[in-house]
Amino acid sequence: MSPIYCVRLLFEWGGGSVWCGNEAAIARFDVGPIEGKLPLMKATLTSLAELSAWHDKALDWSDPSGLSPWNSDEFKRFESAASSMQRKLQSELGCEYVVVYEPLG
């Protein structure tokens, strides 16, 4: 069976980490962050929330246009954890989904 729903693991400032990636997903889940609408284990949702909170520490909230407080090692650690989460999501969601990670840019 081909994947029906494309979802994007994409961290946004202030929350949200899983978003629709195709029309089929939008038709089923609507717009905005959808992690709470997916058939995910509670532990996975907790891990997503932790990753989102970690992601938000990459922004200097007192000077958003300034440099990140993270060094290159912290960015690498985050990207590694996010890539692991992409694989976990794909495993949990199964063959009806394709999970695409969009790295920090």
Gaussian input, Z-matrix of N, CA and C with variables (Angstrom, degrees):
# hf/3-21g

backbone

0 1
 N
 C     1     B1
 C     2     B2     1     A1
 N     3     B3     2     A2     1     D1
 C     4     B4     3     A3     2     D2
 C     5     B5     4     A4     3     D3
 N     6     B6     5     A5     4     D4
 C     7     B7     6     A6     5     D5
 C     8     B8     7     A7     6     D6
 N     9     B9     8     A8     7     D7
 C    10    B10     9     A9     8     D8
 C    11    B11    10    A10     9     D9
 N    12    B12    11    A11    10    D10
 C    13    B13    12    A12    11    D11
 C    14    B14    13    A13    12    D12
 N    15    B15    14    A14    13    D13
 C    16    B16    15    A15    14    D14
 C    17    B17    16    A16    15    D15
 N    18    B18    17    A17    16    D16
 C    19    B19    18    A18    17    D17
 C    20    B20    19    A19    18    D18
 N    21    B21    20    A20    19    D19
 C    22    B22    21    A21    20    D20
 C    23    B23    22    A22    21    D21
 N    24    B24    23    A23    22    D22
 C    25    B25    24    A24    23    D23
 C    26    B26    25    A25    24    D24
 N    27    B27    26    A26    25    D25
 C    28    B28    27    A27    26    D26
 C    29    B29    28    A28    27    D27
 N    30    B30    29    A29    28    D28
 C    31    B31    30    A30    29    D29
 C    32    B32    31    A31    30    D30
 N    33    B33    32    A32    31    D31
 C    34    B34    33    A33    32    D32
 C    35    B35    34    A34    33    D33
 N    36    B36    35    A35    34    D34
 C    37    B37    36    A36    35    D35
 C    38    B38    37    A37    36    D36
 N    39    B39    38    A38    37    D37
 C    40    B40    39    A39    38    D38
 C    41    B41    40    A40    39    D39
 N    42    B42    41    A41    40    D40
 C    43    B43    42    A42    41    D41
 C    44    B44    43    A43    42    D42
 N    45    B45    44    A44    43    D43
 C    46    B46    45    A45    44    D44
 C    47    B47    46    A46    45    D45
 N    48    B48    47    A47    46    D46
 C    49    B49    48    A48    47    D47
 C    50    B50    49    A49    48    D48
 N    51    B51    50    A50    49    D49
 C    52    B52    51    A51    50    D50
 C    53    B53    52    A52    51    D51
 N    54    B54    53    A53    52    D52
 C    55    B55    54    A54    53    D53
 C    56    B56    55    A55    54    D54
 N    57    B57    56    A56    55    D55
 C    58    B58    57    A57    56    D56
 C    59    B59    58    A58    57    D57
 N    60    B60    59    A59    58    D58
 C    61    B61    60    A60    59    D59
 C    62    B62    61    A61    60    D60
 N    63    B63    62    A62    61    D61
 C    64    B64    63    A63    62    D62
 C    65    B65    64    A64    63    D63
 N    66    B66    65    A65    64    D64
 C    67    B67    66    A66    65    D65
 C    68    B68    67    A67    66    D66
 N    69    B69    68    A68    67    D67
 C    70    B70    69    A69    68    D68
 C    71    B71    70    A70    69    D69
 N    72    B72    71    A71    70    D70
 C    73    B73    72    A72    71    D71
 C    74    B74    73    A73    72    D72
 N    75    B75    74    A74    73    D73
 C    76    B76    75    A75    74    D74
 C    77    B77    76    A76    75    D75
 N    78    B78    77    A77    76    D76
 C    79    B79    78    A78    77    D77
 C    80    B80    79    A79    78    D78
 N    81    B81    80    A80    79    D79
 C    82    B82    81    A81    80    D80
 C    83    B83    82    A82    81    D81
 N    84    B84    83    A83    82    D82
 C    85    B85    84    A84    83    D83
 C    86    B86    85    A85    84    D84
 N    87    B87    86    A86    85    D85
 C    88    B88    87    A87    86    D86
 C    89    B89    88    A88    87    D87
 N    90    B90    89    A89    88    D88
 C    91    B91    90    A90    89    D89
 C    92    B92    91    A91    90    D90
 N    93    B93    92    A92    91    D91
 C    94    B94    93    A93    92    D92
 C    95    B95    94    A94    93    D93
 N    96    B96    95    A95    94    D94
 C    97    B97    96    A96    95    D95
 C    98    B98    97    A97    96    D96
 N    99    B99    98    A98    97    D97
 C   100   B100    99    A99    98    D98
 C   101   B101   100   A100    99    D99
 N   102   B102   101   A101   100   D100
 C   103   B103   102   A102   101   D101
 C   104   B104   103   A103   102   D102
 N   105   B105   104   A104   103   D103
 C   106   B106   105   A105   104   D104
 C   107   B107   106   A106   105   D105
 N   108   B108   107   A107   106   D106
 C   109   B109   108   A108   107   D107
 C   110   B110   109   A109   108   D108
 N   111   B111   110   A110   109   D109
 C   112   B112   111   A111   110   D110
 C   113   B113   112   A112   111   D111
 N   114   B114   113   A113   112   D112
 C   115   B115   114   A114   113   D113
 C   116   B116   115   A115   114   D114
 N   117   B117   116   A116   115   D115
 C   118   B118   117   A117   116   D116
 C   119   B119   118   A118   117   D117
 N   120   B120   119   A119   118   D118
 C   121   B121   120   A120   119   D119
 C   122   B122   121   A121   120   D120
 N   123   B123   122   A122   121   D121
 C   124   B124   123   A123   122   D122
 C   125   B125   124   A124   123   D123
 N   126   B126   125   A125   124   D124
 C   127   B127   126   A126   125   D125
 C   128   B128   127   A127   126   D126
 N   129   B129   128   A128   127   D127
 C   130   B130   129   A129   128   D128
 C   131   B131   130   A130   129   D129
 N   132   B132   131   A131   130   D130
 C   133   B133   132   A132   131   D131
 C   134   B134   133   A133   132   D132
 N   135   B135   134   A134   133   D133
 C   136   B136   135   A135   134   D134
 C   137   B137   136   A136   135   D135
 N   138   B138   137   A137   136   D136
 C   139   B139   138   A138   137   D137
 C   140   B140   139   A139   138   D138
 N   141   B141   140   A140   139   D139
 C   142   B142   141   A141   140   D140
 C   143   B143   142   A142   141   D141
 N   144   B144   143   A143   142   D142
 C   145   B145   144   A144   143   D143
 C   146   B146   145   A145   144   D144
 N   147   B147   146   A146   145   D145
 C   148   B148   147   A147   146   D146
 C   149   B149   148   A148   147   D147
 N   150   B150   149   A149   148   D148
 C   151   B151   150   A150   149   D149
 C   152   B152   151   A151   150   D150
 N   153   B153   152   A152   151   D151
 C   154   B154   153   A153   152   D152
 C   155   B155   154   A154   153   D153
 N   156   B156   155   A155   154   D154
 C   157   B157   156   A156   155   D155
 C   158   B158   157   A157   156   D156
 N   159   B159   158   A158   157   D157
 C   160   B160   159   A159   158   D158
 C   161   B161   160   A160   159   D159
 N   162   B162   161   A161   160   D160
 C   163   B163   162   A162   161   D161
 C   164   B164   163   A163   162   D162
 N   165   B165   164   A164   163   D163
 C   166   B166   165   A165   164   D164
 C   167   B167   166   A166   165   D165
 N   168   B168   167   A167   166   D166
 C   169   B169   168   A168   167   D167
 C   170   B170   169   A169   168   D168
 N   171   B171   170   A170   169   D169
 C   172   B172   171   A171   170   D170
 C   173   B173   172   A172   171   D171
 N   174   B174   173   A173   172   D172
 C   175   B175   174   A174   173   D173
 C   176   B176   175   A175   174   D174
 N   177   B177   176   A176   175   D175
 C   178   B178   177   A177   176   D176
 C   179   B179   178   A178   177   D177
 N   180   B180   179   A179   178   D178
 C   181   B181   180   A180   179   D179
 C   182   B182   181   A181   180   D180
 N   183   B183   182   A182   181   D181
 C   184   B184   183   A183   182   D182
 C   185   B185   184   A184   183   D183
 N   186   B186   185   A185   184   D184
 C   187   B187   186   A186   185   D185
 C   188   B188   187   A187   186   D186
 N   189   B189   188   A188   187   D187
 C   190   B190   189   A189   188   D188
 C   191   B191   190   A190   189   D189
 N   192   B192   191   A191   190   D190
 C   193   B193   192   A192   191   D191
 C   194   B194   193   A193   192   D192
 N   195   B195   194   A194   193   D193
 C   196   B196   195   A195   194   D194
 C   197   B197   196   A196   195   D195
 N   198   B198   197   A197   196   D196
 C   199   B199   198   A198   197   D197
 C   200   B200   199   A199   198   D198
 N   201   B201   200   A200   199   D199
 C   202   B202   201   A201   200   D200
 C   203   B203   202   A202   201   D201
 N   204   B204   203   A203   202   D202
 C   205   B205   204   A204   203   D203
 C   206   B206   205   A205   204   D204
 N   207   B207   206   A206   205   D205
 C   208   B208   207   A207   206   D206
 C   209   B209   208   A208   207   D207
 N   210   B210   209   A209   208   D208
 C   211   B211   210   A210   209   D209
 C   212   B212   211   A211   210   D210
 N   213   B213   212   A212   211   D211
 C   214   B214   213   A213   212   D212
 C   215   B215   214   A214   213   D213
 N   216   B216   215   A215   214   D214
 C   217   B217   216   A216   215   D215
 C   218   B218   217   A217   216   D216
 N   219   B219   218   A218   217   D217
 C   220   B220   219   A219   218   D218
 C   221   B221   220   A220   219   D219
 N   222   B222   221   A221   220   D220
 C   223   B223   222   A222   221   D221
 C   224   B224   223   A223   222   D222
 N   225   B225   224   A224   223   D223
 C   226   B226   225   A225   224   D224
 C   227   B227   226   A226   225   D225
 N   228   B228   227   A227   226   D226
 C   229   B229   228   A228   227   D227
 C   230   B230   229   A229   228   D228
 N   231   B231   230   A230   229   D229
 C   232   B232   231   A231   230   D230
 C   233   B233   232   A232   231   D231
 N   234   B234   233   A233   232   D232
 C   235   B235   234   A234   233   D233
 C   236   B236   235   A235   234   D234
 N   237   B237   236   A236   235   D235
 C   238   B238   237   A237   236   D236
 C   239   B239   238   A238   237   D237
 N   240   B240   239   A239   238   D238
 C   241   B241   240   A240   239   D239
 C   242   B242   241   A241   240   D240
 N   243   B243   242   A242   241   D241
 C   244   B244   243   A243   242   D242
 C   245   B245   244   A244   243   D243
 N   246   B246   245   A245   244   D244
 C   247   B247   246   A246   245   D245
 C   248   B248   247   A247   246   D246
 N   249   B249   248   A248   247   D247
 C   250   B250   249   A249   248   D248
 C   251   B251   250   A250   249   D249
 N   252   B252   251   A251   250   D250
 C   253   B253   252   A252   251   D251
 C   254   B254   253   A253   252   D252
 N   255   B255   254   A254   253   D253
 C   256   B256   255   A255   254   D254
 C   257   B257   256   A256   255   D255
 N   258   B258   257   A257   256   D256
 C   259   B259   258   A258   257   D257
 C   260   B260   259   A259   258   D258
 N   261   B261   260   A260   259   D259
 C   262   B262   261   A261   260   D260
 C   263   B263   262   A262   261   D261
 N   264   B264   263   A263   262   D262
 C   265   B265   264   A264   263   D263
 C   266   B266   265   A265   264   D264
 N   267   B267   266   A266   265   D265
 C   268   B268   267   A267   266   D266
 C   269   B269   268   A268   267   D267
 N   270   B270   269   A269   268   D268
 C   271   B271   270   A270   269   D269
 C   272   B272   271   A271   270   D270
 N   273   B273   272   A272   271   D271
 C   274   B274   273   A273   272   D272
 C   275   B275   274   A274   273   D273
 N   276   B276   275   A275   274   D274
 C   277   B277   276   A276   275   D275
 C   278   B278   277   A277   276   D276
 N   279   B279   278   A278   277   D277
 C   280   B280   279   A279   278   D278
 C   281   B281   280   A280   279   D279
 N   282   B282   281   A281   280   D280
 C   283   B283   282   A282   281   D281
 C   284   B284   283   A283   282   D282
 N   285   B285   284   A284   283   D283
 C   286   B286   285   A285   284   D284
 C   287   B287   286   A286   285   D285
 N   288   B288   287   A287   286   D286
 C   289   B289   288   A288   287   D287
 C   290   B290   289   A289   288   D288
 N   291   B291   290   A290   289   D289
 C   292   B292   291   A291   290   D290
 C   293   B293   292   A292   291   D291
 N   294   B294   293   A293   292   D292
 C   295   B295   294   A294   293   D293
 C   296   B296   295   A295   294   D294
 N   297   B297   296   A296   295   D295
 C   298   B298   297   A297   296   D296
 C   299   B299   298   A298   297   D297
 N   300   B300   299   A299   298   D298
 C   301   B301   300   A300   299   D299
 C   302   B302   301   A301   300   D300
 N   303   B303   302   A302   301   D301
 C   304   B304   303   A303   302   D302
 C   305   B305   304   A304   303   D303
 N   306   B306   305   A305   304   D304
 C   307   B307   306   A306   305   D305
 C   308   B308   307   A307   306   D306
 N   309   B309   308   A308   307   D307
 C   310   B310   309   A309   308   D308
 C   311   B311   310   A310   309   D309
 N   312   B312   311   A311   310   D310
 C   313   B313   312   A312   311   D311
 C   314   B314   313   A313   312   D312

   B1=1.4419
   B2=1.5277
   B3=1.3009
   B4=1.4601
   B5=1.5222
   B6=1.3341
   B7=1.4568
   B8=1.5303
   B9=1.3043
   B10=1.4589
   B11=1.5187
   B12=1.3099
   B13=1.4601
   B14=1.5245
   B15=1.3048
   B16=1.4615
   B17=1.5245
   B18=1.3208
   B19=1.4580
   B20=1.5209
   B21=1.3197
   B22=1.4650
   B23=1.5217
   B24=1.3102
   B25=1.4534
   B26=1.5197
   B27=1.3151
   B28=1.4630
   B29=1.5167
   B30=1.3032
   B31=1.4613
   B32=1.5233
   B33=1.3337
   B34=1.4635
   B35=1.5212
   B36=1.3260
   B37=1.4591
   B38=1.5218
   B39=1.3085
   B40=1.4500
   B41=1.5118
   B42=1.3026
   B43=1.4613
   B44=1.5032
   B45=1.2938
   B46=1.4591
   B47=1.5106
   B48=1.3396
   B49=1.4620
   B50=1.5237
   B51=1.3170
   B52=1.4641
   B53=1.5219
   B54=1.3365
   B55=1.4605
   B56=1.5242
   B57=1.3066
   B58=1.4649
   B59=1.5218
   B60=1.3404
   B61=1.4519
   B62=1.5148
   B63=1.3334
   B64=1.4632
   B65=1.5301
   B66=1.3201
   B67=1.4675
   B68=1.5258
   B69=1.3247
   B70=1.4690
   B71=1.5274
   B72=1.3170
   B73=1.4660
   B74=1.5253
   B75=1.3279
   B76=1.4687
   B77=1.5228
   B78=1.3288
   B79=1.4673
   B80=1.5300
   B81=1.3192
   B82=1.4718
   B83=1.5210
   B84=1.3542
   B85=1.4622
   B86=1.5235
   B87=1.3254
   B88=1.4603
   B89=1.5351
   B90=1.3056
   B91=1.4621
   B92=1.5275
   B93=1.3280
   B94=1.4592
   B95=1.5136
   B96=1.3193
   B97=1.4573
   B98=1.5278
   B99=1.3269
   B100=1.4680
   B101=1.5241
   B102=1.3296
   B103=1.4633
   B104=1.5325
   B105=1.3214
   B106=1.4618
   B107=1.5198
   B108=1.3258
   B109=1.4639
   B110=1.5270
   B111=1.3086
   B112=1.4636
   B113=1.5251
   B114=1.3334
   B115=1.4656
   B116=1.5342
   B117=1.3299
   B118=1.4626
   B119=1.5231
   B120=1.3249
   B121=1.4604
   B122=1.5274
   B123=1.3165
   B124=1.4640
   B125=1.5315
   B126=1.3173
   B127=1.4688
   B128=1.5278
   B129=1.3174
   B130=1.4636
   B131=1.5210
   B132=1.3266
   B133=1.4659
   B134=1.5262
   B135=1.3174
   B136=1.4661
   B137=1.5238
   B138=1.3213
   B139=1.4715
   B140=1.5225
   B141=1.3300
   B142=1.4699
   B143=1.5237
   B144=1.3300
   B145=1.4673
   B146=1.5286
   B147=1.3239
   B148=1.4686
   B149=1.5243
   B150=1.3314
   B151=1.4707
   B152=1.5239
   B153=1.3161
   B154=1.4589
   B155=1.5304
   B156=1.3271
   B157=1.4675
   B158=1.5272
   B159=1.3232
   B160=1.4651
   B161=1.5247
   B162=1.3255
   B163=1.4652
   B164=1.5279
   B165=1.3354
   B166=1.4635
   B167=1.5223
   B168=1.3192
   B169=1.4649
   B170=1.5292
   B171=1.3359
   B172=1.4685
   B173=1.5222
   B174=1.3268
   B175=1.4627
   B176=1.5204
   B177=1.3205
   B178=1.4606
   B179=1.5242
   B180=1.3204
   B181=1.4623
   B182=1.5283
   B183=1.3337
   B184=1.4674
   B185=1.5263
   B186=1.3311
   B187=1.4648
   B188=1.5305
   B189=1.3436
   B190=1.4653
   B191=1.5260
   B192=1.3138
   B193=1.4661
   B194=1.5292
   B195=1.3233
   B196=1.4592
   B197=1.5210
   B198=1.3054
   B199=1.4658
   B200=1.5238
   B201=1.3089
   B202=1.4574
   B203=1.5261
   B204=1.3241
   B205=1.4629
   B206=1.5366
   B207=1.3228
   B208=1.4568
   B209=1.5212
   B210=1.3244
   B211=1.4606
   B212=1.5318
   B213=1.3128
   B214=1.4703
   B215=1.5298
   B216=1.3274
   B217=1.4661
   B218=1.5239
   B219=1.3307
   B220=1.4668
   B221=1.5266
   B222=1.3315
   B223=1.4657
   B224=1.5295
   B225=1.3281
   B226=1.4690
   B227=1.5252
   B228=1.3336
   B229=1.4680
   B230=1.5299
   B231=1.3383
   B232=1.4627
   B233=1.5255
   B234=1.3184
   B235=1.4687
   B236=1.5260
   B237=1.3165
   B238=1.4617
   B239=1.5339
   B240=1.3254
   B241=1.4704
   B242=1.5258
   B243=1.3252
   B244=1.4680
   B245=1.5295
   B246=1.3202
   B247=1.4714
   B248=1.5247
   B249=1.3208
   B250=1.4685
   B251=1.5233
   B252=1.3266
   B253=1.4601
   B254=1.5238
   B255=1.3194
   B256=1.4662
   B257=1.5286
   B258=1.3154
   B259=1.4645
   B260=1.5346
   B261=1.3249
   B262=1.4651
   B263=1.5234
   B264=1.3336
   B265=1.4644
   B266=1.5219
   B267=1.3272
   B268=1.4618
   B269=1.5239
   B270=1.3092
   B271=1.4594
   B272=1.5283
   B273=1.3237
   B274=1.4669
   B275=1.5233
   B276=1.3115
   B277=1.4641
   B278=1.5264
   B279=1.3041
   B280=1.4574
   B281=1.5143
   B282=1.3269
   B283=1.4635
   B284=1.5256
   B285=1.3279
   B286=1.4667
   B287=1.5256
   B288=1.3264
   B289=1.4563
   B290=1.5229
   B291=1.3144
   B292=1.4519
   B293=1.5257
   B294=1.3268
   B295=1.4626
   B296=1.5192
   B297=1.3186
   B298=1.4577
   B299=1.5239
   B300=1.3320
   B301=1.4623
   B302=1.5171
   B303=1.3222
   B304=1.4600
   B305=1.5224
   B306=1.3388
   B307=1.4647
   B308=1.5255
   B309=1.3233
   B310=1.4638
   B311=1.5199
   B312=1.2906
   B313=1.4547
   B314=1.4294
   A1=109.44
   A2=117.55
   A3=122.43
   A4=109.94
   A5=117.00
   A6=119.03
   A7=110.48
   A8=115.71
   A9=121.15
   A10=110.12
   A11=115.48
   A12=120.58
   A13=110.63
   A14=115.72
   A15=121.35
   A16=106.75
   A17=115.99
   A18=120.69
   A19=108.52
   A20=114.80
   A21=121.58
   A22=109.79
   A23=116.38
   A24=121.67
   A25=105.11
   A26=115.22
   A27=121.93
   A28=107.53
   A29=117.16
   A30=121.10
   A31=110.63
   A32=115.26
   A33=122.80
   A34=108.75
   A35=116.40
   A36=120.41
   A37=109.76
   A38=116.45
   A39=121.38
   A40=115.00
   A41=118.69
   A42=119.22
   A43=114.23
   A44=113.57
   A45=120.92
   A46=110.24
   A47=115.37
   A48=117.66
   A49=113.36
   A50=118.55
   A51=120.68
   A52=107.98
   A53=115.21
   A54=122.35
   A55=109.11
   A56=116.55
   A57=120.76
   A58=110.25
   A59=115.16
   A60=120.60
   A61=114.30
   A62=117.34
   A63=119.61
   A64=109.41
   A65=115.69
   A66=120.82
   A67=112.10
   A68=117.07
   A69=119.76
   A70=110.77
   A71=116.37
   A72=120.02
   A73=110.79
   A74=117.34
   A75=120.55
   A76=110.47
   A77=116.87
   A78=120.54
   A79=111.29
   A80=116.76
   A81=119.73
   A82=112.97
   A83=117.11
   A84=120.40
   A85=114.49
   A86=118.31
   A87=123.79
   A88=109.44
   A89=117.39
   A90=121.65
   A91=110.38
   A92=115.58
   A93=120.91
   A94=110.35
   A95=116.63
   A96=119.82
   A97=110.49
   A98=116.27
   A99=120.34
   A100=114.24
   A101=118.43
   A102=118.23
   A103=112.13
   A104=118.07
   A105=121.23
   A106=113.97
   A107=117.31
   A108=122.03
   A109=112.47
   A110=116.83
   A111=121.44
   A112=111.09
   A113=117.33
   A114=120.78
   A115=110.85
   A116=115.17
   A117=121.54
   A118=110.39
   A119=115.28
   A120=120.36
   A121=109.62
   A122=115.45
   A123=121.11
   A124=111.15
   A125=116.63
   A126=120.56
   A127=111.08
   A128=117.33
   A129=120.87
   A130=110.24
   A131=116.82
   A132=120.16
   A133=110.69
   A134=116.57
   A135=120.47
   A136=110.22
   A137=117.18
   A138=120.96
   A139=111.45
   A140=117.17
   A141=120.38
   A142=110.90
   A143=117.12
   A144=120.87
   A145=110.66
   A146=116.82
   A147=120.79
   A148=110.95
   A149=117.22
   A150=120.44
   A151=110.73
   A152=116.78
   A153=121.04
   A154=110.70
   A155=116.84
   A156=120.73
   A157=110.59
   A158=117.21
   A159=121.69
   A160=109.06
   A161=117.02
   A162=121.95
   A163=111.02
   A164=116.73
   A165=120.54
   A166=112.84
   A167=117.52
   A168=120.91
   A169=111.72
   A170=117.23
   A171=120.89
   A172=111.52
   A173=116.78
   A174=121.73
   A175=109.60
   A176=116.17
   A177=120.84
   A178=106.09
   A179=116.37
   A180=121.46
   A181=112.12
   A182=118.63
   A183=120.58
   A184=111.45
   A185=116.97
   A186=122.38
   A187=108.34
   A188=117.17
   A189=120.63
   A190=114.95
   A191=117.85
   A192=119.32
   A193=111.95
   A194=116.73
   A195=121.00
   A196=112.24
   A197=114.79
   A198=121.27
   A199=111.23
   A200=115.32
   A201=121.20
   A202=109.50
   A203=117.04
   A204=119.06
   A205=112.71
   A206=117.56
   A207=121.10
   A208=111.37
   A209=115.67
   A210=120.35
   A211=108.36
   A212=116.80
   A213=119.83
   A214=112.00
   A215=117.73
   A216=120.03
   A217=111.61
   A218=116.81
   A219=120.02
   A220=110.43
   A221=116.91
   A222=120.14
   A223=110.61
   A224=117.15
   A225=120.82
   A226=111.37
   A227=116.88
   A228=120.20
   A229=110.59
   A230=115.96
   A231=119.00
   A232=110.65
   A233=117.12
   A234=120.48
   A235=111.09
   A236=117.09
   A237=120.76
   A238=110.51
   A239=116.65
   A240=120.63
   A241=110.90
   A242=117.33
   A243=120.81
   A244=110.80
   A245=117.37
   A246=120.55
   A247=110.93
   A248=116.52
   A249=120.32
   A250=110.60
   A251=116.65
   A252=120.46
   A253=110.82
   A254=117.41
   A255=120.07
   A256=109.88
   A257=116.84
   A258=120.78
   A259=111.24
   A260=116.77
   A261=121.05
   A262=110.50
   A263=117.15
   A264=120.67
   A265=110.61
   A266=116.38
   A267=119.78
   A268=110.60
   A269=116.48
   A270=120.95
   A271=111.49
   A272=116.87
   A273=120.40
   A274=112.56
   A275=116.91
   A276=120.01
   A277=112.54
   A278=117.49
   A279=120.42
   A280=114.79
   A281=114.37
   A282=121.21
   A283=114.55
   A284=119.06
   A285=119.61
   A286=112.03
   A287=116.60
   A288=121.80
   A289=109.99
   A290=114.93
   A291=121.13
   A292=105.34
   A293=115.36
   A294=121.45
   A295=107.88
   A296=115.94
   A297=122.81
   A298=108.15
   A299=116.75
   A300=120.23
   A301=108.98
   A302=115.72
   A303=121.77
   A304=107.67
   A305=116.91
   A306=121.12
   A307=112.87
   A308=113.40
   A309=119.47
   A310=108.54
   A311=116.42
   A312=118.20
   A313=111.20
   D1=134.06
   D2=177.08
   D3=-76.08
   D4=149.81
   D5=175.83
   D6=-58.96
   D7=139.98
   D8=178.10
   D9=-98.02
   D10=-44.72
   D11=-173.56
   D12=-109.40
   D13=124.70
   D14=171.83
   D15=-98.51
   D16=125.79
   D17=175.62
   D18=-124.16
   D19=148.28
   D20=-175.35
   D21=-112.47
   D22=126.03
   D23=170.50
   D24=-86.53
   D25=106.81
   D26=-171.86
   D27=-147.45
   D28=114.93
   D29=-175.82
   D30=-86.48
   D31=129.74
   D32=178.51
   D33=-112.44
   D34=148.08
   D35=178.41
   D36=-60.27
   D37=128.03
   D38=175.80
   D39=86.31
   D40=5.03
   D41=174.32
   D42=130.29
   D43=162.04
   D44=-176.86
   D45=89.28
   D46=129.12
   D47=-179.44
   D48=-139.73
   D49=-16.94
   D50=177.97
   D51=-125.06
   D52=128.18
   D53=-172.66
   D54=-132.83
   D55=157.06
   D56=177.52
   D57=-67.03
   D58=143.97
   D59=-179.15
   D60=-121.89
   D61=-1.69
   D62=175.54
   D63=-153.41
   D64=172.20
   D65=-176.72
   D66=-62.72
   D67=-36.84
   D68=179.22
   D69=-61.89
   D70=-41.89
   D71=178.81
   D72=-66.67
   D73=-41.82
   D74=178.36
   D75=-62.14
   D76=-42.66
   D77=179.83
   D78=-62.08
   D79=-35.36
   D80=-178.17
   D81=-85.01
   D82=-40.96
   D83=-170.09
   D84=-110.51
   D85=-10.74
   D86=-177.44
   D87=74.01
   D88=-164.49
   D89=-175.57
   D90=-101.59
   D91=170.99
   D92=-177.61
   D93=89.16
   D94=179.83
   D95=179.46
   D96=-65.09
   D97=138.42
   D98=-173.05
   D99=-120.77
   D100=6.51
   D101=-175.35
   D102=-56.26
   D103=-34.18
   D104=179.16
   D105=-73.16
   D106=-11.86
   D107=-179.52
   D108=-98.53
   D109=-6.00
   D110=-176.34
   D111=-93.20
   D112=154.26
   D113=178.65
   D114=-78.85
   D115=73.47
   D116=-177.79
   D117=-113.18
   D118=150.08
   D119=176.64
   D120=-67.96
   D121=151.31
   D122=179.66
   D123=-57.07
   D124=-40.06
   D125=179.49
   D126=-62.44
   D127=-35.72
   D128=178.47
   D129=-68.95
   D130=-41.72
   D131=177.32
   D132=-62.31
   D133=-38.87
   D134=176.92
   D135=-63.87
   D136=-43.87
   D137=178.47
   D138=-63.09
   D139=-39.03
   D140=176.46
   D141=-62.16
   D142=-43.04
   D143=178.56
   D144=-63.01
   D145=-39.45
   D146=178.04
   D147=-65.72
   D148=-42.14
   D149=177.22
   D150=-63.24
   D151=-40.29
   D152=179.34
   D153=-63.28
   D154=-43.46
   D155=177.96
   D156=-64.30
   D157=-39.53
   D158=177.35
   D159=-63.53
   D160=-46.79
   D161=178.52
   D162=-53.30
   D163=-43.41
   D164=-176.32
   D165=-65.55
   D166=-17.45
   D167=176.71
   D168=-77.62
   D169=-7.79
   D170=177.14
   D171=-77.07
   D172=-11.17
   D173=-178.09
   D174=-106.21
   D175=132.56
   D176=171.29
   D177=-81.50
   D178=98.25
   D179=-173.15
   D180=-65.02
   D181=-21.91
   D182=177.16
   D183=-82.45
   D184=-15.58
   D185=177.41
   D186=-148.26
   D187=72.78
   D188=-174.45
   D189=-58.10
   D190=-27.18
   D191=179.66
   D192=-87.01
   D193=-3.48
   D194=-179.85
   D195=-84.05
   D196=-170.75
   D197=-179.52
   D198=-71.28
   D199=151.29
   D200=176.36
   D201=-71.10
   D202=144.94
   D203=174.07
   D204=-73.45
   D205=-9.16
   D206=179.29
   D207=-81.25
   D208=144.49
   D209=170.23
   D210=-93.15
   D211=176.87
   D212=-175.67
   D213=-63.26
   D214=-33.00
   D215=178.36
   D216=-64.97
   D217=-38.72
   D218=179.03
   D219=-66.34
   D220=-41.16
   D221=175.93
   D222=-60.02
   D223=-42.62
   D224=179.63
   D225=-64.22
   D226=-42.37
   D227=178.42
   D228=-62.42
   D229=-42.39
   D230=179.39
   D231=-63.98
   D232=-46.53
   D233=-179.18
   D234=-60.63
   D235=-38.05
   D236=177.68
   D237=-64.47
   D238=-44.97
   D239=179.03
   D240=-65.01
   D241=-39.93
   D242=179.40
   D243=-66.81
   D244=-39.14
   D245=177.09
   D246=-64.14
   D247=-39.07
   D248=175.76
   D249=-63.53
   D250=-39.57
   D251=177.95
   D252=-64.50
   D253=-38.24
   D254=178.04
   D255=-58.78
   D256=-44.70
   D257=179.38
   D258=-65.42
   D259=-39.79
   D260=178.17
   D261=-63.51
   D262=-45.74
   D263=178.75
   D264=-60.25
   D265=-44.63
   D266=-179.53
   D267=-60.31
   D268=-42.49
   D269=179.67
   D270=-64.35
   D271=-44.92
   D272=-178.97
   D273=-68.62
   D274=-39.77
   D275=-174.79
   D276=-78.89
   D277=-28.88
   D278=175.14
   D279=83.69
   D280=-167.40
   D281=-168.27
   D282=-75.13
   D283=-11.69
   D284=176.14
   D285=-77.88
   D286=-7.60
   D287=-176.44
   D288=-123.32
   D289=151.35
   D290=163.82
   D291=-123.60
   D292=129.09
   D293=-177.59
   D294=-108.98
   D295=121.37
   D296=-178.52
   D297=-112.61
   D298=127.23
   D299=175.62
   D300=-93.97
   D301=130.33
   D302=175.58
   D303=-109.14
   D304=103.51
   D305=-174.85
   D306=-61.71
   D307=161.70
   D308=175.32
   D309=-58.28
   D310=144.24
   D311=-177.86
   D312=-135.42

